[in-house]
Amino acid sequence: MPLRQEELLEHRIITPILLSLSLLLIALPSRAQDARAVARLAPSASQLSLAAGEQVPFTVQALDLSGAIVDVPLRITGPRNAVSIENGMVQGLQPGEYEIVVTVVVPADTGLEPLSLRVPV
């Protein structure tokens, strides 16, 4: 028996939308749980020293209590006119002493205090 117009609309449009929203809502608490699992941030270097124009590799891993890597988004920033941070590389732009700040990105509505780390440059 062919589907009526309303049934067709429900099966082809509404059901996939509801499934997508359900999956999104399930994923949000997961990100918060991942952020809660982070016990510390481990930078590839505890301090960087570079001249203006020089580039050095720099990465940070989020670790749980057992030392296992936790896959969470990290925000890595520095003074924009002093250092450039892109694709795992830090480039010195101006002479001076600065800091790179690394912060675990947490969902806004969780109330979690984001873990952060400062690395002197």
N, C-alpha and C positions, 0 to 999 in steps of 0.2 A: 504494500500500500504506500503510495507516495506521501512524503511529508508535507504538512500544511505550511504556509508561509511563516507563521509564528514559530513552529517547531524548527523550521530551517534556520530562522534567525537565531534561535536559542542554541542549536547545535553548532553552527558555524561561527558565530560571533560572541555570544554571551559566555558560553562555556569556556572557550580559550582565554577570555579576559579574566574570568573568575579564577581559573587555574593559575594564570600568571600572577595575579595579585596574591593568591595564597602562597605561592613560592617566594615571592618578595617578602611577605610578612614572616615567613619561616626563616629566611636568611638574615633578617635584621638582628634577632637575638643571638644568632651565631656569631656575628661580628663582635657584639658586646662580650660574648663568652671568650672569644679569641683574645680580645684586649685584656680581659681579666686574667688570662693565663700568663701574660707577659710579666716576668719577674725582674728582668733587667734588659738593658740595651747594650750590645757589644759592638763598639766601633772597630774598624780595621786599624785605627791608630788613635791613641789617647790624646795626641797633640800633633798638629801639622805645622811644618815650617816650609814656606815657599816664597820665592821672590815674585815680584810683579811680572805677569806673563807666563810664569811657570805653572804646570799642571801636575797634580798627583792623584792617584786613585784613592777613593774613599768610599767605604760601604759601612752599613750598620745592620746588624741582625738583632731581631727580637727573640729572646730566649725565655723558656719557662724555668721552673725551679730545678728540673733535672738537666737543664742545659740543651734541651731540644729546641730547634728553631720553630717559632710560631709565625705563621703567615698572616701578618697584619700590615695594613698600610702605615707607612711612616712619612712624616713631613720633615724634610731636611732643608733648613734655611740658614742664611747668613746675611750680613749687611750687603745689600745689592750693589753698592758702588765699590765694595772692597773685595768680595769674592764671588765667583760664579760657580754654581753647583749644578752639573748636568751629567746624566748618564754615568754615574759612578765616578766622576772626575771633579776635582776642585781646582779652580784656576785663581791665582792671585791677580787682582786687578790694581790694587794700590798698596803701597807699603804701610805697615802698621800692625797693631795687635787687635785681633777680632775674635769672635766666637761663632762657631757653627752650632745651631740648636736643632736637635733631633727630638721629635715628639711622636708618640703613638697616636694615630688618628682614632678617636672613639666616636660612636654615634652620639649625637647631641642630646637625645632624650634619655640616656642611661644614667646620668648623674655620676659617671666615672671620672675621676681625676686622671688626666692623661699623664703617663710616665714620660719623662723627658730627660735629656742628657745634653751637656754643653761640652764642646770640644774646642780648646784654644787653637787659634791659627795665628 
